Amino acid sequence: MTIGVPVESLLRELAPQALGVVARKYGDFHDAEDAVQEALLAASMQWRADGIPEHPRSWLVNVASRRLIDHWRNEGSRRAREHKAAALEVNSTTPDVDDSLTLLLLCCHPSISAASQLALTLRAVGGLSTAEIATAFLVPERTMAQRISRAKTQIRAAGLSFQLPPDAERGERLAVVLQVLYLIFNEGYTPGARSSTLTAHLTGEAIRMARMLRSSLPESGEVAGLLALMLLTDARRAARQLPDGMLVPLAEQDRSLWNADYIREGIQLLTRTLGTTAAGPYQLQAAIAAVHDEAATAEETDWPQILALYTVLEAVSPGPMVTLNRAVAVAMVNGPRAGLALLGTLTDDARMTQTHRLHAVRAHLLELAGDTKAAEASYQLAMRGAVSVAEQRFLAVKAAQLRPSTGLGTESGSGTE
């Protein structure tokens, strides 16, 4: 649905609340989600024409309840009608219960594929229509509708009820929720074929849902860390691309364009949570982002502190991408050759064959070391592996800048930065 502010913002906020009430009341998430989507569509048209009702959440719940009851009454199975007969009375009052955490945990259940988790979370918790989600993920609406329907069918087939999981499962399930929200954020933040409006919309939804989760779990350091990481990263959005779409490396960005309010909020979140609980990967990544954002210039970046944080992060959450980023920090502190030596430990890691970033980082460090010929070759390899057109263009330009002039040239090794 495409509707105007403030109705759009209100419906985004109310969508998960209404769905929580209807799903809990009628015990069927599959049909409740469809009914709430119909109610949201009705509200988007009626509220714009007639104004927002005095109790908008109750309005959505009542309309969704009626749609759900009508659906059940029209079912061909008499047994199904009799089974659900006790639920056929609409109550105009809606209990004041926050179901956002339950809803997020259900949408991110491990039995659902990662792609379906993303889509279902954006529709059920984010309040986006199937068409909007399909546009954001650059797939046909029919494909996205099938993905969402499959996820809801999996929930029904698994017999999952609309309630919080047992305490023993909650930590693991929360980790999946955090991962899904971060994936949604990255879908919007990674440069690609989407318009700037779509990318901002996805990151905005991820931040909004992270705020919602934070209100449900105010004591969770990792929830706060994820929200801080999103804010501190998205703060740089306006400076990361030129008007023609060319990417701008962090060191070259105009920092006056960074969102000071996001930076302030992200740092405040970290200040309140770091040290109160064991630091997890999202808090540590947020702390690294904060060090970058607090530097007035690239030259003032506290690289020793960043290196220390990456060393802790690698101990807490080891992985090739962490090592890749630590190699950059090592290079900035101990010189590019030291960073290249650490990169060498990733050469045979099969997980790095799925990304162009190893070649891109190696190219950058080779350029810093003055080995321009090898740097150009690595930029070319990275360009061929990049999926994003914006990244391909950036890497092609970097390679071209290192290419010797035709007929004049000196070989590599003479072009230190």
N, C-alpha and C positions, 0 to 999 in steps of 0.2 A: 504494500500500500504506500502511496506517496501522498503525504498530507502536510499541512503547514504547521509551523510553530505558532502557539505553544501546544496545540493538540497533539502533534507528533511526539514531543518530549514527554507529555503526560502519559500517552498510551505506552511508550517504551517503559516508563516507570511502573505502570499499572499491570502490564501484561503478565509478568511472573506472579504478581500478587493474586490476580484473578485466577490464573491457572492453578495456583496452589490451593486456593479455596475449593474450586470445582473438582479438581482431581482428588483431594482429600475427602470431600463430601460424597462423591459418587463412586470412588474406588476404581476408576478406569482412566488411566492417564491417556491412553490412545484416543478414545472418543472425547475426553475432556479437552485435549489439546486442539482437536479439530473445531470443537464448539467455541472455544475461546478465540481462535483465529477468525471465525465467522463474526463473533461479537466485536472484535477489534475493527474488522472491516465495516461493520454497521456503524460503529462509533465514529470512525474516520469521516463518514459521510454525514451522519446525523448531527454530530456535535459541531461540525463546521457550519451547518445550516441553522441549527437551533440554539447553539451555545452548549457549554459544558454543564452537565447536570450537577446538582448540589452534592450528590454522593456518587462520584464517577466510578469508584471501584464496585460498589453495590450494583450500579447500572450494568457494568460488564458481567458481573457474576450472574445476575438475574437473566440477562439476555443469553449468555452462554448456557445456563441451566435449561432454559426453555428450548434452545436449539438441540441440546443433548437429549432432552426428554422426547422431543419430536422425532429425533433420529431413532431412538429406541422404540418408540411406538410404531414407527414405519417399518421396522425390521420384519422380515418374513417369518422369523422363528417365534412361535408362540411361547416356547420354553424360555427364550431369552427375555421376552416381555415380562413373563411372570417372575423370572429371577430378579429383574431389576425394578419390579413394581414398587417396592418400598422406597425407592429413591425418586419417585415422580412428583414430589411436592416441592415447589420452589419456595424457599424462605428468603424474604427480602433483606434479612440481616446477614451480615458476613462477619464471622469471628475475627478479632484482631490478632491474627497469628502470622508471624513472619515465616513463610515457607521457602524463601529464596535458597537457603542452604540445601534443604531436602530436594528441591527442584534441580539445582546444579548437580548434586550427587547422582540423581537419577539419570539425567541427560548424559553424564560422563561415566556411566557404568562400564566396567571393563569388558562386559560381554558385547558391547557395541563397537564397531570399527572406529578408528580414529577420525576418518572423514565424516562418518555419520554423527559422531560426538560433536564435531564442530558445527555441522548444519543444524542438528537438533537443539543445541545450546543457543545458537543465534535466533532460532525461531521461537522456542519455548521461553527462554529467559530474556533474550534480547528483544522479542516482540517484532522481529522482522518478518516480512512475508516471504513466501517461497521464491517469488520473482526477484525480490531484492537480494536474497542470499545467492540465487543463481547468477545474477549480474555481478555480484561482488566476487564470486569464485570463477567467473568466466566460463560457465557451463550452461547448457540449455535448461530452461525451467523444468521441463519434463524429467530430466536427469536428476535435478535436485529434489523434485517432488518424490521420485522413487527412492532416493537416498533417505529422506526424512521418514517416509512411510515404512521403509525397511527397518529403520532404527526403532520406531514405535512398535512394530510387529515383534521385534526381538525382545523388547521390554515386556510385552504382553505374554509372549511364549515362555519367557523365563519366569513368569509368575512374580515379577517384582512389584512390590506394593509401594504406595506413596508414603513412605516413612523413613526416618533417619536409619542408617545401617547400625548394627551393633558397634559398641565402642571399639572392639578389637579390629574392625574393618575400617573405621572412620579415617584413620591416618593415611592408609593406602589409597582410599577413595579420594581424599582431599588432594593428594599428590596428583592424581589424574585430572581433577578439576583445574588445578593450577597450571598444569601442562596444556590443557585445552585452551584456557584463557590466553596463555602466552602464545600459543600457536595462532589463535585468532588475531592477536596483536601483531605478530610477525607477518601474517598474511597481508595486513594493511600497511606495515612499515617497510617491507622489502620492496625495492623499486621493481616495477614490472609493467605489464600491459594495462593495468587499471588506471582510471583517471584519478587525479588528485582528490576529487570529491569522494570517490569510492574508497580510496585508501584511508582518508581521514575518517570516513564513516566507520570502517572496520576497527581502526585503532580506538576511536571514540567509544564504540560499543564495548571493546575489551576493557577499557579503563572504567567505564560505567559499571560493568558487571564485577570488576575487581573491587570497586568501591562498595557495591552491594554485599559482596562476600566479606569484605572487611567489617562492615556493620554487623554481620552475623557472627564473626569470629574476631572480635577486637583484640584478643590476647595472643593471636597467632603471629609470631614473628615472620614466618614465611609468607603469609597472606599480605602483611604489610610490606614485606620485601618485594613481592611481585608488583604490587601497586606502585611502590617507589621506583622500581626498575622501569615500568612502563612510562611513568611521568618524566623521569630523568632522560629517557631515550627519546620520547616523543617531543620533548622540549626543543630538540634540535631540528625538527621537521622543516621549518621555514628556510633553514640555511643549507640543507643537504643536497639541493639541486638548484641549478641555475634556471632562469626562465625558459631556456631552450631544452631543458631536461637533462643536461649534463650533470653527472654526479660530482659532488664536491667532497674531497676527503676531510675527515674531522680536523686535521691540522690546518686546513686552509679555509675553514668556514668563517663566515662573518658572525662572530659571537654576539653582536648586538641584536641579531635576529632571533636568538634563542629565547624561549618562553620563560621569563624570570619567575612567574608564579608557579609553574610546574616544577622548576628547579627548587624553589623554596619549599614547596609542599613535599616533594620527594625527600629532601634532606631532613625535614622535620620528622617525617615518618621513620627514617632510619635512626635519627637521634633518639626517638622514643623507644625503639625496639632493640637496636643493637646492644648486646650486653645483658639484656633481660632474659633472653632464651639462647639456646645453642644456635649459632649462626648457620643457616642453611644456604643452599646454592643461590636462591633468589636474593637473599639479603646481601650475600657477597658480591653478586653481579651488580646489584644496585649500588653498593659501596664503591665499586670500580667506576660505574657511570657517574657517581657523585664527584669523585676526584677529577674526572675529565671536566664536568660541568662547572666546578668551582674555580678552575684555572681561567684567569682573565685572558691569557694568550696560550697558544700551543707550547711556547717555550717555557711557560711557568708550570706546565703539567708535572705533578709529583710522580714521576715514573718509578722511583724506588718503592713508594707506597703501593702503586698499582701492581708491581711485581710481587710484593709481599702478599697482597690480596689474592692474586692468581695462584700463588704457591699454596695458600690455604684452600682455595677453591678446588685446586687439583687434588688435594688430599681428601676433601669432603665429597667431591663429585667428579671423579676422574673420567677423562674422555679425550678423544683426539682434538675436538674443537677447543677445549680448555687449554690443552698443550699448545695448539696453534696460536692462540691469543697470548699465552705466556711467552712464547718465542718472540713475539713483537716487543713485549715488555723487557725481556732479557736483552734484546738488541738495543733498546733505548737506554738501558742502564750500563750494559757491559760491552756494547759494540755489535755491529751487524753480523760479524763472523760467529760470535757466541750464539746469536739467535738462529743463524743458519745451521749451526751444529745441533741445536735442539730440534729444528725442523727435520733434520736427517733421521730422527727416531720415528718419524711418521711416514717415511717413504714407503714402507712395506705394509702399512696398516690398510687393510681392505676397506675399512669404513670411509677412508678418504677418497676412494675412487668415485664416490657419488657426488662430490663437490669440487668446484674449481678453486676453492679458497686456498688450498695448499700451494698451488702454482702461483696464485695472486700474491700471497704473503712472501713466498720465496722470491718472486720478481722484485717486490718492494725492498726486501733486505739486500738482494744482490745489487740493486740500484744504489742503495745507501753505501754498500761496500765498494762501489766504483766499477763493478763488473757489468758494464752496460750491454755487452753482447749476450751474456747469459741471461741478464734481466729481460732483454727484449724477447728472447726465446720463451722465457717463462710467462711473460705477459701474453704472448701469442697462444700458449697452451691454455692459460686461464680463460682467455677470450673464447676459445673454441668450446670450453666446457661450461661457460656461463649460460644460464637460461634466460635471464632478464636482458632485454634489448638495451636498457640503460647501462647495465654493467658491461655488456659486450662493447658498447660504444666507448665507454670510459677506458676499458683495457686496451682497445685498439689504438686510442689516442696516446696512451702511455707507451705502448710499443713503438708507435711512429715517432714519438719524441726522442727515442733512444737510437733510432736508425741512423747510421752514418749518411752524410750527404753524398749523393751520387758522384762518383769520380774524384772526390776530394779526400776521401775519408781516412780517418785513423781508426785503428781497431779498438776493441773494447779495452777497458781498464783505465781510460783517461778521463772519464766523466764523473768524478765524484760530485755529490750534491752539496 
